[in-house]
Amino acid sequence: MEQKFNFKKIFLITMIISLSVSALIGIFVFLFGGFEEMEIRILITTLAIGAYSLTGLCCSALYEKRKFTLLALFGMVISVIGFFYTVLVIWRVIGIDDSWKALMIFIILAVSSAHSSLLLLIKPKKALVYGALSATVIFILIVALIMIALVLIEFSGQNEFYYRVLGVFAILDVLGTILVPILNKV
């Protein structure tokens, strides 16, 4: 019998192990550690494994359903690459001064892909729900693009217009995220 590769299971197991290890390290650091640099790096590394495993898991759930496979693959790849890049920054293989923009962009892309993937698991029962779902995914994309633009200009824009637009679309993003599942049930 042919065994298919299960991305969801890999991300889930990785997340469980990393969160367990992170909890043990955290407890050790709080009880016995001196909050030295090595202890903090290990703790942050295990937390990064958990965070990127979670974003990858969200995308793999969509991939497993054979829906929006390009988005799902993109999110999984970004989660894996973002994790490795984050580890290189944590362990100072790459300097933070040179890499914080890329680090932030990986985080934005991983989170927005995961967020969209979870919403796209919903099977709209009515046109209203389909429209709200589509709009919410567009709002997620707009929020991600504005945040990436702000990172690229180093948040140095004196014009508060970007922040106002970001706030509006972030509110619409949250509203849609809450309403779409409710509307689908009603």
Phi and psi in degrees as GROMACS dihedral restraints (atoms count N, CA, C in turn):
[ dihedral_restraints ]
;  ai    aj    ak    al  type     phi  dphi    fc
    3     4     5     6     1   -79.3    20    10
    4     5     6     7     1   129.1    20    10
    6     7     8     9     1   -98.2    20    10
    7     8     9    10     1   122.6    20    10
    9    10    11    12     1   -90.0    20    10
   10    11    12    13     1   150.9    20    10
   12    13    14    15     1   -73.0    20    10
   13    14    15    16     1   126.9    20    10
   15    16    17    18     1  -109.8    20    10
   16    17    18    19     1    94.6    20    10
   18    19    20    21     1   -61.3    20    10
   19    20    21    22     1   -40.6    20    10
   21    22    23    24     1   -59.2    20    10
   22    23    24    25     1   -43.9    20    10
   24    25    26    27     1   -64.8    20    10
   25    26    27    28     1   -40.7    20    10
   27    28    29    30     1   -63.7    20    10
   28    29    30    31     1   -48.0    20    10
   30    31    32    33     1   -63.4    20    10
   31    32    33    34     1   -39.1    20    10
   33    34    35    36     1   -66.0    20    10
   34    35    36    37     1   -46.5    20    10
   36    37    38    39     1   -63.7    20    10
   37    38    39    40     1   -43.2    20    10
   39    40    41    42     1   -60.2    20    10
   40    41    42    43     1   -42.3    20    10
   42    43    44    45     1   -66.4    20    10
   43    44    45    46     1   -44.1    20    10
   45    46    47    48     1   -61.6    20    10
   46    47    48    49     1   -47.4    20    10
   48    49    50    51     1   -63.7    20    10
   49    50    51    52     1   -45.7    20    10
   51    52    53    54     1   -66.8    20    10
   52    53    54    55     1   -39.3    20    10
   54    55    56    57     1   -67.5    20    10
   55    56    57    58     1   -36.6    20    10
   57    58    59    60     1   -66.0    20    10
   58    59    60    61     1   -45.9    20    10
   60    61    62    63     1   -63.8    20    10
   61    62    63    64     1   -42.7    20    10
   63    64    65    66     1   -60.1    20    10
   64    65    66    67     1   -42.3    20    10
   66    67    68    69     1   -63.5    20    10
   67    68    69    70     1   -43.7    20    10
   69    70    71    72     1   -63.1    20    10
   70    71    72    73     1   -44.5    20    10
   72    73    74    75     1   -64.5    20    10
   73    74    75    76     1   -44.1    20    10
   75    76    77    78     1   -58.9    20    10
   76    77    78    79     1   -45.2    20    10
   78    79    80    81     1   -62.5    20    10
   79    80    81    82     1   -44.1    20    10
   81    82    83    84     1   -61.0    20    10
   82    83    84    85     1   -46.0    20    10
   84    85    86    87     1   -61.6    20    10
   85    86    87    88     1   -43.8    20    10
   87    88    89    90     1   -68.7    20    10
   88    89    90    91     1   -35.3    20    10
   90    91    92    93     1   -86.2    20    10
   91    92    93    94     1   -40.9    20    10
   93    94    95    96     1  -123.4    20    10
   94    95    96    97     1   -14.9    20    10
   96    97    98    99     1   -83.5    20    10
   97    98    99   100     1   167.0    20    10
   99   100   101   102     1  -108.0    20    10
  100   101   102   103     1    16.8    20    10
  102   103   104   105     1    52.3    20    10
  103   104   105   106     1    43.7    20    10
  105   106   107   108     1   -77.4    20    10
  106   107   108   109     1   164.7    20    10
  108   109   110   111     1   -58.0    20    10
  109   110   111   112     1   -44.1    20    10
  111   112   113   114     1   -62.9    20    10
  112   113   114   115     1   -43.3    20    10
  114   115   116   117     1   -63.0    20    10
  115   116   117   118     1   -42.2    20    10
  117   118   119   120     1   -65.7    20    10
  118   119   120   121     1   -42.5    20    10
  120   121   122   123     1   -62.3    20    10
  121   122   123   124     1   -42.6    20    10
  123   124   125   126     1   -63.1    20    10
  124   125   126   127     1   -44.3    20    10
  126   127   128   129     1   -62.0    20    10
  127   128   129   130     1   -46.5    20    10
  129   130   131   132     1   -65.4    20    10
  130   131   132   133     1   -36.7    20    10
  132   133   134   135     1   -62.8    20    10
  133   134   135   136     1   -45.0    20    10
  135   136   137   138     1   -68.4    20    10
  136   137   138   139     1   -33.3    20    10
  138   139   140   141     1   -67.2    20    10
  139   140   141   142     1   -37.2    20    10
  141   142   143   144     1   -64.1    20    10
  142   143   144   145     1   -39.5    20    10
  144   145   146   147     1   -59.6    20    10
  145   146   147   148     1   -45.7    20    10
  147   148   149   150     1   -63.3    20    10
  148   149   150   151     1   -44.8    20    10
  150   151   152   153     1   -65.4    20    10
  151   152   153   154     1   -49.0    20    10
  153   154   155   156     1   -70.6    20    10
  154   155   156   157     1   -28.9    20    10
  156   157   158   159     1   -65.4    20    10
  157   158   159   160     1   -37.8    20    10
  159   160   161   162     1   -65.5    20    10
  160   161   162   163     1   -44.8    20    10
  162   163   164   165     1   -65.7    20    10
  163   164   165   166     1   -39.8    20    10
  165   166   167   168     1   -64.8    20    10
  166   167   168   169     1   -38.3    20    10
  168   169   170   171     1   -61.9    20    10
  169   170   171   172     1   -43.8    20    10
  171   172   173   174     1   -59.6    20    10
  172   173   174   175     1   -44.2    20    10
  174   175   176   177     1   -69.8    20    10
  175   176   177   178     1   -36.2    20    10
  177   178   179   180     1   -68.4    20    10
  178   179   180   181     1   -28.6    20    10
  180   181   182   183     1   -64.1    20    10
  181   182   183   184     1   -40.2    20    10
  183   184   185   186     1   -68.1    20    10
  184   185   186   187     1   -41.8    20    10
  186   187   188   189     1   -61.3    20    10
  187   188   189   190     1   -41.2    20    10
  189   190   191   192     1   -62.2    20    10
  190   191   192   193     1   -31.1    20    10
  192   193   194   195     1   -81.6    20    10
  193   194   195   196     1    -1.7    20    10
  195   196   197   198     1    59.2    20    10
  196   197   198   199     1    37.1    20    10
  198   199   200   201     1  -118.7    20    10
  199   200   201   202     1   136.1    20    10
  201   202   203   204     1    47.2    20    10
  202   203   204   205     1    51.8    20    10
  204   205   206   207     1   -62.3    20    10
  205   206   207   208     1   -32.2    20    10
  207   208   209   210     1   -65.0    20    10
  208   209   210   211     1   -43.8    20    10
  210   211   212   213     1   -62.7    20    10
  211   212   213   214     1   -44.4    20    10
  213   214   215   216     1   -61.8    20    10
  214   215   216   217     1   -46.2    20    10
  216   217   218   219     1   -63.6    20    10
  217   218   219   220     1   -43.0    20    10
  219   220   221   222     1   -57.0    20    10
  220   221   222   223     1   -48.0    20    10
  222   223   224   225     1   -62.6    20    10
  223   224   225   226     1   -40.5    20    10
  225   226   227   228     1   -66.7    20    10
  226   227   228   229     1   -43.4    20    10
  228   229   230   231     1   -65.1    20    10
  229   230   231   232     1   -44.1    20    10
  231   232   233   234     1   -61.4    20    10
  232   233   234   235     1   -38.7    20    10
  234   235   236   237     1   -63.7    20    10
  235   236   237   238     1   -43.5    20    10
  237   238   239   240     1   -69.0    20    10
  238   239   240   241     1   -49.5    20    10
  240   241   242   243     1   -64.3    20    10
  241   242   243   244     1   -43.1    20    10
  243   244   245   246     1   -59.5    20    10
  244   245   246   247     1   -40.1    20    10
  246   247   248   249     1   -61.6    20    10
  247   248   249   250     1   -50.3    20    10
  249   250   251   252     1   -62.2    20    10
  250   251   252   253     1   -39.8    20    10
  252   253   254   255     1   -63.8    20    10
  253   254   255   256     1   -42.9    20    10
  255   256   257   258     1   -61.1    20    10
  256   257   258   259     1   -42.2    20    10
  258   259   260   261     1   -62.6    20    10
  259   260   261   262     1   -40.3    20    10
  261   262   263   264     1   -62.1    20    10
  262   263   264   265     1   -36.0    20    10
  264   265   266   267     1   -72.5    20    10
  265   266   267   268     1   -44.4    20    10
  267   268   269   270     1   -57.9    20    10
  268   269   270   271     1   -42.4    20    10
  270   271   272   273     1   -92.5    20    10
  271   272   273   274     1    12.2    20    10
  273   274   275   276     1    59.1    20    10
  274   275   276   277     1    30.0    20    10
  276   277   278   279     1   -72.2    20    10
  277   278   279   280     1   -34.7    20    10
  279   280   281   282     1  -116.8    20    10
  280   281   282   283     1   133.4    20    10
  282   283   284   285     1   -71.8    20    10
  283   284   285   286     1   141.6    20    10
  285   286   287   288     1   -65.6    20    10
  286   287   288   289     1   -31.7    20    10
  288   289   290   291     1   -61.7    20    10
  289   290   291   292     1   -34.1    20    10
  291   292   293   294     1   -88.6    20    10
  292   293   294   295     1   -16.4    20    10
  294   295   296   297     1  -125.1    20    10
  295   296   297   298     1    -0.3    20    10
  297   298   299   300     1   -63.7    20    10
  298   299   300   301     1   -32.3    20    10
  300   301   302   303     1   -64.8    20    10
  301   302   303   304     1   -47.7    20    10
  303   304   305   306     1   -62.8    20    10
  304   305   306   307     1   -40.1    20    10
  306   307   308   309     1   -59.4    20    10
  307   308   309   310     1   -47.4    20    10
  309   310   311   312     1   -64.0    20    10
  310   311   312   313     1   -39.2    20    10
  312   313   314   315     1   -66.1    20    10
  313   314   315   316     1   -41.0    20    10
  315   316   317   318     1   -59.6    20    10
  316   317   318   319     1   -43.9    20    10
  318   319   320   321     1   -63.2    20    10
  319   320   321   322     1   -46.3    20    10
  321   322   323   324     1   -60.0    20    10
  322   323   324   325     1   -46.9    20    10
  324   325   326   327     1   -66.4    20    10
  325   326   327   328     1   -40.8    20    10
  327   328   329   330     1   -65.4    20    10
  328   329   330   331     1   -45.1    20    10
  330   331   332   333     1   -68.4    20    10
  331   332   333   334     1   -43.7    20    10
  333   334   335   336     1   -68.5    20    10
  334   335   336   337     1   -34.8    20    10
  336   337   338   339     1   -65.5    20    10
  337   338   339   340     1   -43.1    20    10
  339   340   341   342     1   -64.2    20    10
  340   341   342   343     1   -44.2    20    10
  342   343   344   345     1   -59.7    20    10
  343   344   345   346     1   -48.9    20    10
  345   346   347   348     1   -63.1    20    10
  346   347   348   349     1   -41.0    20    10
  348   349   350   351     1   -60.5    20    10
  349   350   351   352     1   -43.1    20    10
  351   352   353   354     1   -63.6    20    10
  352   353   354   355     1   -42.6    20    10
  354   355   356   357     1   -66.3    20    10
  355   356   357   358     1   -36.4    20    10
  357   358   359   360     1   -74.2    20    10
  358   359   360   361     1    -6.1    20    10
  360   361   362   363     1   -73.3    20    10
  361   362   363   364     1   -19.0    20    10
  363   364   365   366     1   -71.1    20    10
  364   365   366   367     1   134.9    20    10
  366   367   368   369     1  -100.5    20    10
  367   368   369   370     1   101.0    20    10
  369   370   371   372     1   -61.2    20    10
  370   371   372   373     1   133.6    20    10
  372   373   374   375     1   -95.7    20    10
  373   374   375   376     1   -17.9    20    10
  375   376   377   378     1  -137.1    20    10
  376   377   378   379     1   159.4    20    10
  378   379   380   381     1   -60.6    20    10
  379   380   381   382     1   -36.6    20    10
  381   382   383   384     1   -60.0    20    10
  382   383   384   385     1   -43.3    20    10
  384   385   386   387     1   -67.7    20    10
  385   386   387   388     1   -41.4    20    10
  387   388   389   390     1   -60.5    20    10
  388   389   390   391     1   -43.1    20    10
  390   391   392   393     1   -65.1    20    10
  391   392   393   394     1   -43.4    20    10
  393   394   395   396     1   -65.3    20    10
  394   395   396   397     1   -39.5    20    10
  396   397   398   399     1   -64.2    20    10
  397   398   399   400     1   -46.9    20    10
  399   400   401   402     1   -60.8    20    10
  400   401   402   403     1   -44.9    20    10
  402   403   404   405     1   -62.2    20    10
  403   404   405   406     1   -41.6    20    10
  405   406   407   408     1   -64.5    20    10
  406   407   408   409     1   -41.2    20    10
  408   409   410   411     1   -63.9    20    10
  409   410   411   412     1   -37.7    20    10
  411   412   413   414     1   -65.3    20    10
  412   413   414   415     1   -40.3    20    10
  414   415   416   417     1   -62.7    20    10
  415   416   417   418     1   -40.4    20    10
  417   418   419   420     1   -60.4    20    10
  418   419   420   421     1   -44.1    20    10
  420   421   422   423     1   -62.5    20    10
  421   422   423   424     1   -44.3    20    10
  423   424   425   426     1   -63.9    20    10
  424   425   426   427     1   -44.3    20    10
  426   427   428   429     1   -59.5    20    10
  427   428   429   430     1   -44.7    20    10
  429   430   431   432     1   -61.9    20    10
  430   431   432   433     1   -44.6    20    10
  432   433   434   435     1   -65.2    20    10
  433   434   435   436     1   -41.3    20    10
  435   436   437   438     1   -64.8    20    10
  436   437   438   439     1   -42.9    20    10
  438   439   440   441     1   -64.1    20    10
  439   440   441   442     1   -40.4    20    10
  441   442   443   444     1   -63.3    20    10
  442   443   444   445     1   -42.3    20    10
  444   445   446   447     1   -60.4    20    10
  445   446   447   448     1   -42.6    20    10
  447   448   449   450     1   -63.7    20    10
  448   449   450   451     1   -39.0    20    10
  450   451   452   453     1   -63.7    20    10
  451   452   453   454     1   -44.4    20    10
  453   454   455   456     1   -64.9    20    10
  454   455   456   457     1   -32.9    20    10
  456   457   458   459     1   -92.7    20    10
  457   458   459   460     1     9.7    20    10
  459   460   461   462     1    59.6    20    10
  460   461   462   463     1    36.2    20    10
  462   463   464   465     1    52.8    20    10
  463   464   465   466     1    23.1    20    10
  465   466   467   468     1   -94.0    20    10
  466   467   468   469     1    -0.4    20    10
  468   469   470   471     1   -64.4    20    10
  469   470   471   472     1   125.8    20    10
  471   472   473   474     1   -77.5    20    10
  472   473   474   475     1   -14.0    20    10
  474   475   476   477     1   -81.2    20    10
  475   476   477   478     1   118.7    20    10
  477   478   479   480     1   -79.1    20    10
  478   479   480   481     1    -0.4    20    10
  480   481   482   483     1   -56.3    20    10
  481   482   483   484     1   -44.9    20    10
  483   484   485   486     1   -58.3    20    10
  484   485   486   487     1   -40.8    20    10
  486   487   488   489     1   -69.5    20    10
  487   488   489   490     1   -35.6    20    10
  489   490   491   492     1   -67.2    20    10
  490   491   492   493     1   -45.6    20    10
  492   493   494   495     1   -64.2    20    10
  493   494   495   496     1   -42.5    20    10
  495   496   497   498     1   -58.2    20    10
  496   497   498   499     1   -45.4    20    10
  498   499   500   501     1   -60.5    20    10
  499   500   501   502     1   -43.4    20    10
  501   502   503   504     1   -61.8    20    10
  502   503   504   505     1   -49.0    20    10
  504   505   506   507     1   -71.5    20    10
  505   506   507   508     1   -30.0    20    10
  507   508   509   510     1   -65.2    20    10
  508   509   510   511     1   -40.5    20    10
  510   511   512   513     1   -63.8    20    10
  511   512   513   514     1   -44.6    20    10
  513   514   515   516     1   -64.0    20    10
  514   515   516   517     1   -36.9    20    10
  516   517   518   519     1   -60.6    20    10
  517   518   519   520     1   -50.2    20    10
  519   520   521   522     1   -64.7    20    10
  520   521   522   523     1   -43.4    20    10
  522   523   524   525     1   -58.4    20    10
  523   524   525   526     1   -49.0    20    10
  525   526   527   528     1   -63.0    20    10
  526   527   528   529     1   -40.4    20    10
  528   529   530   531     1   -60.8    20    10
  529   530   531   532     1   -36.4    20    10
  531   532   533   534     1   -80.3    20    10
  532   533   534   535     1   -42.6    20    10
  534   535   536   537     1   -76.1    20    10
  535   536   537   538     1   -36.5    20    10
  537   538   539   540     1   -57.2    20    10
  538   539   540   541     1   -50.8    20    10
  540   541   542   543     1   -63.4    20    10
  541   542   543   544     1   -35.4    20    10
  543   544   545   546     1   -67.5    20    10
  544   545   546   547     1   -47.5    20    10
  546   547   548   549     1   -60.0    20    10
  547   548   549   550     1   -35.5    20    10
  549   550   551   552     1   -67.8    20    10
  550   551   552   553     1   -28.0    20    10
  552   553   554   555     1   -84.2    20    10
  553   554   555   556     1   -28.4    20    10
